[in-house]
Amino acid sequence: MLSPSFADQRLPAVPRWFWLALGVLHGAFFLYQVYNQYYIFPDTDRYLTAATNLRQAGELYALPLSEPRHPQEYTIRPPGYPLFLLALGGTSEGFPWVVLLVQNLLSFFNLSLIALCLRRHQPKPWNWGALLALIATYPAQFIYANVLMSELLLQTCVVVLWYCAWAYSERQKPHYLLGAALALTAAMLTKPVFYPFCGVFLFISAVVAWRMRRLVLLACGLLPLLAALLFQGWNYQRTGYFHFSSIAEINLLRYNVRGVLQQTEGVDSAERFVREVVMKANELPSFAAQQRYITAQSWSVLARYPLVAVRLHMQGTLNCFLDPGRFDWVHFLGLSSQSDAGLLAKLHAKGYAAIWQYARQMPVALLVAFLVIAIANGLRLVLLGRFLLSRSYAWPLRLVVAVLVFYVVFLTGPLGAARFLVPVFPLIALSATLGLLQRSIKSPAV
C-alpha cells in the first residue's frame, strides 16, 4: 500500500514552468488589487466589525457595539475568520496587504498540494498544462485570495481535511484521522456550512472504529461534534437560544422561501411574506422564540410547494458548478454600482431567461470572458463525473472527493454561485485532471 508522502524521488517532478505560471497568476491578481484596492465585498463589513469588536471589547458581535444589540449578530459570523483578520492586522487602517498576501500563500499551498498529488499518476507534460488551464479558467480562486472574505481560509481547512481523510484510508494511522477532525473543527468555526458535517464525520468514524475495533478512532470522530456543542452552549449563554449560527434561519427565509414564493405567488407576495414573518417574529419575547417562529413559517411554505422547492434546490446546485462568477467579477473590478444586484431574485422569478436579459447589457469583453469560464465550468463538471465513475482510481479517493464536493454543493442549495464552490475547487481541479488520465489499469491512490 502506497504512502501518502509526496517526497518520493521516483515520482516525476512538477515542471518549473507550472510553479512559475501559478505564481504569476497569483501575483497578477494581487498586484491588481494593490493598485485598485477593491477588497471589500458585501459580506466583508460583518467580518471586519466582528474582528474589531473582538480586539476592542473581546466580544464576537458583527455590528458596531454602539448600536442597539440584536442577538442574531452574535452568531451570524463564527470566530474563525475574524480571529484570522485580528491576528494579521486586518482591522488596522490602510490596505490589508498582510492578510491578502497570506491568503495568496494559502491559495498557492492548496493548489500546490493537488499538483503534488498529480505526480503520483505519472502525468505527461500536457497533463500539467491541462491542470493549469483548469485552474486558470476559475478566476474565483484568485479573486477570493485577494479580498477580505473567508473562502480561502475555509478552502485550506477543506484541503487539509481531504488530505488527512485520504491519508488515513491509505495508512490507517490514527493521527491522520485526528488531523481530519481538527481540520473539520476549524472549517465549521470558519463557515457554518460545515457544522452539519460533524454528523457525517462521526458516522464514518464510528463505522471505521467498529471495523478496526479501536475506540480512539471513535474519539476522533466525536471531537468536532463536541466542539460544536460547546460552541452552541456558548451561543446559548449569549443569546438564550441553543444554536450554531443565525445564518441558517436567515438563508432559509430570505433565499429559500423567498425564491419559492417568487416563482409560485409572485415577487410582491414573496416580499410581503418575508416582511410579515420578520415583523411578527420581532414581536415575540425571546430570540429563541423568534428563530423558531421563522423556521416554522418557512418550512410551512416549503411544505406547501415541495416540488418547486426541490427544483430550485437542484437549479442552485447546477448553478454552483456552472456560474461564471458575475458577482465576483463586478465587485473585484469595482463595477458593483453598474451590476444588477437583483439577479438572483430575477433568476428565481423568471428562470434562466433573466441571465439572457442581463447578458445583453454586458460589455462584450466581459461577456466573452464569462462564456469561456462557463464552458470551462461545464468541462470540469463532466470530467469530475468521469473521474468519480471511473474504476481506474481507488474508491477511497473518489469517495472522499464526492462526499466533500457534493456536501458543499447540496448545502448551498438555491444560493448556488461560483463563490460557494471555492472551498472545494482544488479537489474539483484535481479530479477533472485525473478524469483526463483514466487508464485501463488501476492507478495509484493520490
Contacts in CASP RR format, 6 or more apart in sequence:
PFRMAT RR
TARGET T0000
AUTHOR 0000-0000-0000
METHOD contacts of the structure
MODEL  1
MLSPSFADQRLPAVPRWFWLALGVLHGAFFLYQVYNQYYIFPDTDRYLTA
ATNLRQAGELYALPLSEPRHPQEYTIRPPGYPLFLLALGGTSEGFPWVVL
LVQNLLSFFNLSLIALCLRRHQPKPWNWGALLALIATYPAQFIYANVLMS
ELLLQTCVVVLWYCAWAYSERQKPHYLLGAALALTAAMLTKPVFYPFCGV
FLFISAVVAWRMRRLVLLACGLLPLLAALLFQGWNYQRTGYFHFSSIAEI
NLLRYNVRGVLQQTEGVDSAERFVREVVMKANELPSFAAQQRYITAQSWS
VLARYPLVAVRLHMQGTLNCFLDPGRFDWVHFLGLSSQSDAGLLAKLHAK
GYAAIWQYARQMPVALLVAFLVIAIANGLRLVLLGRFLLSRSYAWPLRLV
VAVLVFYVVFLTGPLGAARFLVPVFPLIALSATLGLLQRSIKSPAV
1 170 0 8 1.000
1 171 0 8 1.000
2 120 0 8 1.000
2 170 0 8 1.000
2 444 0 8 1.000
2 445 0 8 1.000
3 170 0 8 1.000
3 171 0 8 1.000
4 163 0 8 1.000
4 166 0 8 1.000
4 167 0 8 1.000
4 170 0 8 1.000
4 171 0 8 1.000
4 445 0 8 1.000
4 446 0 8 1.000
6 116 0 8 1.000
6 117 0 8 1.000
6 119 0 8 1.000
6 120 0 8 1.000
8 120 0 8 1.000
11 119 0 8 1.000
11 120 0 8 1.000
11 122 0 8 1.000
12 119 0 8 1.000
12 122 0 8 1.000
12 123 0 8 1.000
13 119 0 8 1.000
14 115 0 8 1.000
14 116 0 8 1.000
14 118 0 8 1.000
14 119 0 8 1.000
14 128 0 8 1.000
15 125 0 8 1.000
15 128 0 8 1.000
18 115 0 8 1.000
18 128 0 8 1.000
18 129 0 8 1.000
18 131 0 8 1.000
18 132 0 8 1.000
19 112 0 8 1.000
21 132 0 8 1.000
21 136 0 8 1.000
22 108 0 8 1.000
22 111 0 8 1.000
22 112 0 8 1.000
22 115 0 8 1.000
22 132 0 8 1.000
22 135 0 8 1.000
23 108 0 8 1.000
25 135 0 8 1.000
25 136 0 8 1.000
25 142 0 8 1.000
26 104 0 8 1.000
26 107 0 8 1.000
26 108 0 8 1.000
26 142 0 8 1.000
26 145 0 8 1.000
27 104 0 8 1.000
28 142 0 8 1.000
29 104 0 8 1.000
29 139 0 8 1.000
29 142 0 8 1.000
29 143 0 8 1.000
29 145 0 8 1.000
29 146 0 8 1.000
30 100 0 8 1.000
30 101 0 8 1.000
30 104 0 8 1.000
30 145 0 8 1.000
30 146 0 8 1.000
32 146 0 8 1.000
33 39 0 8 1.000
33 100 0 8 1.000
33 146 0 8 1.000
33 147 0 8 1.000
33 332 0 8 1.000
34 95 0 8 1.000
34 97 0 8 1.000
36 333 0 8 1.000
36 334 0 8 1.000
37 95 0 8 1.000
38 147 0 8 1.000
38 331 0 8 1.000
38 332 0 8 1.000
38 333 0 8 1.000
38 334 0 8 1.000
39 95 0 8 1.000
39 96 0 8 1.000
39 100 0 8 1.000
39 146 0 8 1.000
39 147 0 8 1.000
39 148 0 8 1.000
40 147 0 8 1.000
40 148 0 8 1.000
41 147 0 8 1.000
41 148 0 8 1.000
41 149 0 8 1.000
41 331 0 8 1.000
42 331 0 8 1.000
43 149 0 8 1.000
44 147 0 8 1.000
44 148 0 8 1.000
44 149 0 8 1.000
46 62 0 8 1.000
46 63 0 8 1.000
46 73 0 8 1.000
46 76 0 8 1.000
46 77 0 8 1.000
47 62 0 8 1.000
47 77 0 8 1.000
47 81 0 8 1.000
47 82 0 8 1.000
47 85 0 8 1.000
47 148 0 8 1.000
47 149 0 8 1.000
47 150 0 8 1.000
48 85 0 8 1.000
48 90 0 8 1.000
48 91 0 8 1.000
48 148 0 8 1.000
49 61 0 8 1.000
49 62 0 8 1.000
49 63 0 8 1.000
49 64 0 8 1.000
50 60 0 8 1.000
50 61 0 8 1.000
50 62 0 8 1.000
50 77 0 8 1.000
50 79 0 8 1.000
50 82 0 8 1.000
51 81 0 8 1.000
51 82 0 8 1.000
51 83 0 8 1.000
51 85 0 8 1.000
51 86 0 8 1.000
51 90 0 8 1.000
51 91 0 8 1.000
52 91 0 8 1.000
53 59 0 8 1.000
53 60 0 8 1.000
53 61 0 8 1.000
53 62 0 8 1.000
53 64 0 8 1.000
53 65 0 8 1.000
54 60 0 8 1.000
54 79 0 8 1.000
54 82 0 8 1.000
54 83 0 8 1.000
54 86 0 8 1.000
55 86 0 8 1.000
55 91 0 8 1.000
56 65 0 8 1.000
57 65 0 8 1.000
59 65 0 8 1.000
60 74 0 8 1.000
60 77 0 8 1.000
60 79 0 8 1.000
60 82 0 8 1.000
61 69 0 8 1.000
61 73 0 8 1.000
61 74 0 8 1.000
62 73 0 8 1.000
62 74 0 8 1.000
62 76 0 8 1.000
62 77 0 8 1.000
63 70 0 8 1.000
63 73 0 8 1.000
71 238 0 8 1.000
71 239 0 8 1.000
71 240 0 8 1.000
71 241 0 8 1.000
71 246 0 8 1.000
71 287 0 8 1.000
72 239 0 8 1.000
72 246 0 8 1.000
72 249 0 8 1.000
72 250 0 8 1.000
72 287 0 8 1.000
72 291 0 8 1.000
73 246 0 8 1.000
74 235 0 8 1.000
74 238 0 8 1.000
74 239 0 8 1.000
74 246 0 8 1.000
75 235 0 8 1.000
75 238 0 8 1.000
75 239 0 8 1.000
75 243 0 8 1.000
75 244 0 8 1.000
75 245 0 8 1.000
75 246 0 8 1.000
75 247 0 8 1.000
76 245 0 8 1.000
76 246 0 8 1.000
76 247 0 8 1.000
76 250 0 8 1.000
77 245 0 8 1.000
78 188 0 8 1.000
78 189 0 8 1.000
78 190 0 8 1.000
78 191 0 8 1.000
78 192 0 8 1.000
78 231 0 8 1.000
78 244 0 8 1.000
78 245 0 8 1.000
79 189 0 8 1.000
80 150 0 8 1.000
80 153 0 8 1.000
80 186 0 8 1.000
80 189 0 8 1.000
80 190 0 8 1.000
81 149 0 8 1.000
81 150 0 8 1.000
81 153 0 8 1.000
81 190 0 8 1.000
84 99 0 8 1.000
84 150 0 8 1.000
84 153 0 8 1.000
84 190 0 8 1.000
85 91 0 8 1.000
85 96 0 8 1.000
85 99 0 8 1.000
85 148 0 8 1.000
88 96 0 8 1.000
88 98 0 8 1.000
88 99 0 8 1.000
88 102 0 8 1.000
89 96 0 8 1.000
89 98 0 8 1.000
89 99 0 8 1.000
90 96 0 8 1.000
90 98 0 8 1.000
90 99 0 8 1.000
90 148 0 8 1.000
96 148 0 8 1.000
99 148 0 8 1.000
100 145 0 8 1.000
100 146 0 8 1.000
100 147 0 8 1.000
100 148 0 8 1.000
103 144 0 8 1.000
103 145 0 8 1.000
103 146 0 8 1.000
103 152 0 8 1.000
103 153 0 8 1.000
104 145 0 8 1.000
104 146 0 8 1.000
106 145 0 8 1.000
106 152 0 8 1.000
106 153 0 8 1.000
106 155 0 8 1.000
106 156 0 8 1.000
107 141 0 8 1.000
107 142 0 8 1.000
107 145 0 8 1.000
107 152 0 8 1.000
107 155 0 8 1.000
109 156 0 8 1.000
110 152 0 8 1.000
110 155 0 8 1.000
110 156 0 8 1.000
110 159 0 8 1.000
110 426 0 8 1.000
111 135 0 8 1.000
111 141 0 8 1.000
111 426 0 8 1.000
111 429 0 8 1.000
113 159 0 8 1.000
113 163 0 8 1.000
113 426 0 8 1.000
114 131 0 8 1.000
114 159 0 8 1.000
114 426 0 8 1.000
114 427 0 8 1.000
114 429 0 8 1.000
114 430 0 8 1.000
115 128 0 8 1.000
115 131 0 8 1.000
117 430 0 8 1.000
117 446 0 8 1.000
118 127 0 8 1.000
118 128 0 8 1.000
118 131 0 8 1.000
118 430 0 8 1.000
118 433 0 8 1.000
118 434 0 8 1.000
118 446 0 8 1.000
120 444 0 8 1.000
120 445 0 8 1.000
120 446 0 8 1.000
121 434 0 8 1.000
121 437 0 8 1.000
121 443 0 8 1.000
121 444 0 8 1.000
121 446 0 8 1.000
123 131 0 8 1.000
123 433 0 8 1.000
123 437 0 8 1.000
127 433 0 8 1.000
127 436 0 8 1.000
127 437 0 8 1.000
130 433 0 8 1.000
130 436 0 8 1.000
131 429 0 8 1.000
131 430 0 8 1.000
131 433 0 8 1.000
133 376 0 8 1.000
134 376 0 8 1.000
134 379 0 8 1.000
134 380 0 8 1.000
134 429 0 8 1.000
134 432 0 8 1.000
134 433 0 8 1.000
135 141 0 8 1.000
135 429 0 8 1.000
137 372 0 8 1.000
137 373 0 8 1.000
137 376 0 8 1.000
137 377 0 8 1.000
138 373 0 8 1.000
138 376 0 8 1.000
138 377 0 8 1.000
138 380 0 8 1.000
138 418 0 8 1.000
138 425 0 8 1.000
138 429 0 8 1.000
139 325 0 8 1.000
139 328 0 8 1.000
139 329 0 8 1.000
139 373 0 8 1.000
140 325 0 8 1.000
140 328 0 8 1.000
140 418 0 8 1.000
140 419 0 8 1.000
140 421 0 8 1.000
140 422 0 8 1.000
140 425 0 8 1.000
141 422 0 8 1.000
141 425 0 8 1.000
143 328 0 8 1.000
143 329 0 8 1.000
143 332 0 8 1.000
144 151 0 8 1.000
144 152 0 8 1.000
144 328 0 8 1.000
144 419 0 8 1.000
144 422 0 8 1.000
145 152 0 8 1.000
146 332 0 8 1.000
147 331 0 8 1.000
147 332 0 8 1.000
149 419 0 8 1.000
150 190 0 8 1.000
150 191 0 8 1.000
151 419 0 8 1.000
151 422 0 8 1.000
151 423 0 8 1.000
152 422 0 8 1.000
153 190 0 8 1.000
154 187 0 8 1.000
154 190 0 8 1.000
154 191 0 8 1.000
154 194 0 8 1.000
154 422 0 8 1.000
154 423 0 8 1.000
155 422 0 8 1.000
155 423 0 8 1.000
155 424 0 8 1.000
155 425 0 8 1.000
155 426 0 8 1.000
157 183 0 8 1.000
157 184 0 8 1.000
157 186 0 8 1.000
157 187 0 8 1.000
157 190 0 8 1.000
157 194 0 8 1.000
157 423 0 8 1.000
158 183 0 8 1.000
158 187 0 8 1.000
158 194 0 8 1.000
158 404 0 8 1.000
158 408 0 8 1.000
158 423 0 8 1.000
158 424 0 8 1.000
158 427 0 8 1.000
159 426 0 8 1.000
159 427 0 8 1.000
160 179 0 8 1.000
160 180 0 8 1.000
160 183 0 8 1.000
161 180 0 8 1.000
161 183 0 8 1.000
161 184 0 8 1.000
161 187 0 8 1.000
161 404 0 8 1.000
162 400 0 8 1.000
162 401 0 8 1.000
162 404 0 8 1.000
162 427 0 8 1.000
164 176 0 8 1.000
164 177 0 8 1.000
164 179 0 8 1.000
164 180 0 8 1.000
164 183 0 8 1.000
165 176 0 8 1.000
165 177 0 8 1.000
165 180 0 8 1.000
165 400 0 8 1.000
166 396 0 8 1.000
166 397 0 8 1.000
166 400 0 8 1.000
166 445 0 8 1.000
166 446 0 8 1.000
167 173 0 8 1.000
167 176 0 8 1.000
168 176 0 8 1.000
168 177 0 8 1.000
168 180 0 8 1.000
169 396 0 8 1.000
169 397 0 8 1.000
169 400 0 8 1.000
169 445 0 8 1.000
170 396 0 8 1.000
170 445 0 8 1.000
172 212 0 8 1.000
174 214 0 8 1.000
174 216 0 8 1.000
174 217 0 8 1.000
174 220 0 8 1.000
177 205 0 8 1.000
177 208 0 8 1.000
177 217 0 8 1.000
177 220 0 8 1.000
177 221 0 8 1.000
178 220 0 8 1.000
178 223 0 8 1.000
179 220 0 8 1.000
180 201 0 8 1.000
180 220 0 8 1.000
181 201 0 8 1.000
181 205 0 8 1.000
181 220 0 8 1.000
181 221 0 8 1.000
181 223 0 8 1.000
181 224 0 8 1.000
182 223 0 8 1.000
184 194 0 8 1.000
184 197 0 8 1.000
184 198 0 8 1.000
184 201 0 8 1.000
184 224 0 8 1.000
185 223 0 8 1.000
185 224 0 8 1.000
185 227 0 8 1.000
187 194 0 8 1.000
187 197 0 8 1.000
187 423 0 8 1.000
188 194 0 8 1.000
188 195 0 8 1.000
188 197 0 8 1.000
188 198 0 8 1.000
188 224 0 8 1.000
188 227 0 8 1.000
188 228 0 8 1.000
188 244 0 8 1.000
189 227 0 8 1.000
189 231 0 8 1.000
191 423 0 8 1.000
192 244 0 8 1.000
192 245 0 8 1.000
192 247 0 8 1.000
192 248 0 8 1.000
193 408 0 8 1.000
193 411 0 8 1.000
193 412 0 8 1.000
195 228 0 8 1.000
195 244 0 8 1.000
195 245 0 8 1.000
196 411 0 8 1.000
197 224 0 8 1.000
197 407 0 8 1.000
198 224 0 8 1.000
198 225 0 8 1.000
198 228 0 8 1.000
199 225 0 8 1.000
200 403 0 8 1.000
200 407 0 8 1.000
201 221 0 8 1.000
201 224 0 8 1.000
201 225 0 8 1.000
202 221 0 8 1.000
202 222 0 8 1.000
202 224 0 8 1.000
202 225 0 8 1.000
205 217 0 8 1.000
205 218 0 8 1.000
205 220 0 8 1.000
205 221 0 8 1.000
205 222 0 8 1.000
206 218 0 8 1.000
206 221 0 8 1.000
208 217 0 8 1.000
209 215 0 8 1.000
209 216 0 8 1.000
209 217 0 8 1.000
209 218 0 8 1.000
228 244 0 8 1.000
231 244 0 8 1.000
232 242 0 8 1.000
232 243 0 8 1.000
232 244 0 8 1.000
233 242 0 8 1.000
235 241 0 8 1.000
235 242 0 8 1.000
235 243 0 8 1.000
235 244 0 8 1.000
236 242 0 8 1.000
236 243 0 8 1.000
239 287 0 8 1.000
239 288 0 8 1.000
240 286 0 8 1.000
240 287 0 8 1.000
240 288 0 8 1.000
241 286 0 8 1.000
241 287 0 8 1.000
241 288 0 8 1.000
241 291 0 8 1.000
242 288 0 8 1.000
243 291 0 8 1.000
246 291 0 8 1.000
249 291 0 8 1.000
249 294 0 8 1.000
249 295 0 8 1.000
249 298 0 8 1.000
251 415 0 8 1.000
252 294 0 8 1.000
252 295 0 8 1.000
252 298 0 8 1.000
252 299 0 8 1.000
253 274 0 8 1.000
253 277 0 8 1.000
253 278 0 8 1.000
253 294 0 8 1.000
253 297 0 8 1.000
253 298 0 8 1.000
254 274 0 8 1.000
255 344 0 8 1.000
255 414 0 8 1.000
255 415 0 8 1.000
256 298 0 8 1.000
256 302 0 8 1.000
256 309 0 8 1.000
256 312 0 8 1.000
256 313 0 8 1.000
256 413 0 8 1.000
256 414 0 8 1.000
257 270 0 8 1.000
257 273 0 8 1.000
257 274 0 8 1.000
257 298 0 8 1.000
257 301 0 8 1.000
257 302 0 8 1.000
258 270 0 8 1.000
258 271 0 8 1.000
258 273 0 8 1.000
258 274 0 8 1.000
258 345 0 8 1.000
258 348 0 8 1.000
259 270 0 8 1.000
259 312 0 8 1.000
259 345 0 8 1.000
259 348 0 8 1.000
259 349 0 8 1.000
259 414 0 8 1.000
260 301 0 8 1.000
260 302 0 8 1.000
260 305 0 8 1.000
260 308 0 8 1.000
260 309 0 8 1.000
260 312 0 8 1.000
260 348 0 8 1.000
261 269 0 8 1.000
261 270 0 8 1.000
261 273 0 8 1.000
261 301 0 8 1.000
262 270 0 8 1.000
262 345 0 8 1.000
262 348 0 8 1.000
262 349 0 8 1.000
263 308 0 8 1.000
263 312 0 8 1.000
263 348 0 8 1.000
263 349 0 8 1.000
264 305 0 8 1.000
264 308 0 8 1.000
266 349 0 8 1.000
267 345 0 8 1.000
267 349 0 8 1.000
273 301 0 8 1.000
277 293 0 8 1.000
277 294 0 8 1.000
277 297 0 8 1.000
277 298 0 8 1.000
278 294 0 8 1.000
280 293 0 8 1.000
281 290 0 8 1.000
281 291 0 8 1.000
281 293 0 8 1.000
281 294 0 8 1.000
282 290 0 8 1.000
284 290 0 8 1.000
284 293 0 8 1.000
302 309 0 8 1.000
312 348 0 8 1.000
312 413 0 8 1.000
312 414 0 8 1.000
313 410 0 8 1.000
313 413 0 8 1.000
313 414 0 8 1.000
315 351 0 8 1.000
315 414 0 8 1.000
316 412 0 8 1.000
316 413 0 8 1.000
316 414 0 8 1.000
316 415 0 8 1.000
316 416 0 8 1.000
317 409 0 8 1.000
317 410 0 8 1.000
317 412 0 8 1.000
317 413 0 8 1.000
317 416 0 8 1.000
319 347 0 8 1.000
319 416 0 8 1.000
319 417 0 8 1.000
320 409 0 8 1.000
320 412 0 8 1.000
320 413 0 8 1.000
320 416 0 8 1.000
320 417 0 8 1.000
320 418 0 8 1.000
320 420 0 8 1.000
320 421 0 8 1.000
321 377 0 8 1.000
321 378 0 8 1.000
321 380 0 8 1.000
321 381 0 8 1.000
321 409 0 8 1.000
321 421 0 8 1.000
322 374 0 8 1.000
322 377 0 8 1.000
322 378 0 8 1.000
322 381 0 8 1.000
323 374 0 8 1.000
323 377 0 8 1.000
323 416 0 8 1.000
323 417 0 8 1.000
323 418 0 8 1.000
324 369 0 8 1.000
324 370 0 8 1.000
324 371 0 8 1.000
324 373 0 8 1.000
324 374 0 8 1.000
324 377 0 8 1.000
324 418 0 8 1.000
325 370 0 8 1.000
325 373 0 8 1.000
325 417 0 8 1.000
325 418 0 8 1.000
325 419 0 8 1.000
326 339 0 8 1.000
326 343 0 8 1.000
326 358 0 8 1.000
326 370 0 8 1.000
327 339 0 8 1.000
327 343 0 8 1.000
327 417 0 8 1.000
327 418 0 8 1.000
327 419 0 8 1.000
328 418 0 8 1.000
328 419 0 8 1.000
329 335 0 8 1.000
329 366 0 8 1.000
329 369 0 8 1.000
329 370 0 8 1.000
330 336 0 8 1.000
330 338 0 8 1.000
330 339 0 8 1.000
331 339 0 8 1.000
340 346 0 8 1.000
340 358 0 8 1.000
340 361 0 8 1.000
343 354 0 8 1.000
343 355 0 8 1.000
343 358 0 8 1.000
344 415 0 8 1.000
344 417 0 8 1.000
346 354 0 8 1.000
346 357 0 8 1.000
346 358 0 8 1.000
347 354 0 8 1.000
347 355 0 8 1.000
348 414 0 8 1.000
350 357 0 8 1.000
359 367 0 8 1.000
359 370 0 8 1.000
362 370 0 8 1.000
377 418 0 8 1.000
379 432 0 8 1.000
380 428 0 8 1.000
380 429 0 8 1.000
380 432 0 8 1.000
383 431 0 8 1.000
383 432 0 8 1.000
383 433 0 8 1.000
383 435 0 8 1.000
383 436 0 8 1.000
384 405 0 8 1.000
384 428 0 8 1.000
384 431 0 8 1.000
384 432 0 8 1.000
384 435 0 8 1.000
385 431 0 8 1.000
385 435 0 8 1.000
386 435 0 8 1.000
386 438 0 8 1.000
387 393 0 8 1.000
387 398 0 8 1.000
387 401 0 8 1.000
387 431 0 8 1.000
387 432 0 8 1.000
387 434 0 8 1.000
387 435 0 8 1.000
387 438 0 8 1.000
388 398 0 8 1.000
388 401 0 8 1.000
388 402 0 8 1.000
388 431 0 8 1.000
390 398 0 8 1.000
390 434 0 8 1.000
390 435 0 8 1.000
390 438 0 8 1.000
391 442 0 8 1.000
392 437 0 8 1.000
392 438 0 8 1.000
392 439 0 8 1.000
392 440 0 8 1.000
392 441 0 8 1.000
392 442 0 8 1.000
392 443 0 8 1.000
393 434 0 8 1.000
393 442 0 8 1.000
393 443 0 8 1.000
393 445 0 8 1.000
393 446 0 8 1.000
394 442 0 8 1.000
394 443 0 8 1.000
394 444 0 8 1.000
394 445 0 8 1.000
396 445 0 8 1.000
397 445 0 8 1.000
397 446 0 8 1.000
401 427 0 8 1.000
401 430 0 8 1.000
401 431 0 8 1.000
404 424 0 8 1.000
404 427 0 8 1.000
405 424 0 8 1.000
405 427 0 8 1.000
405 428 0 8 1.000
405 431 0 8 1.000
408 420 0 8 1.000
408 421 0 8 1.000
408 423 0 8 1.000
408 424 0 8 1.000
409 416 0 8 1.000
409 420 0 8 1.000
409 421 0 8 1.000
409 424 0 8 1.000
412 420 0 8 1.000
421 428 0 8 1.000
430 446 0 8 1.000
434 443 0 8 1.000
434 446 0 8 1.000
437 443 0 8 1.000
END
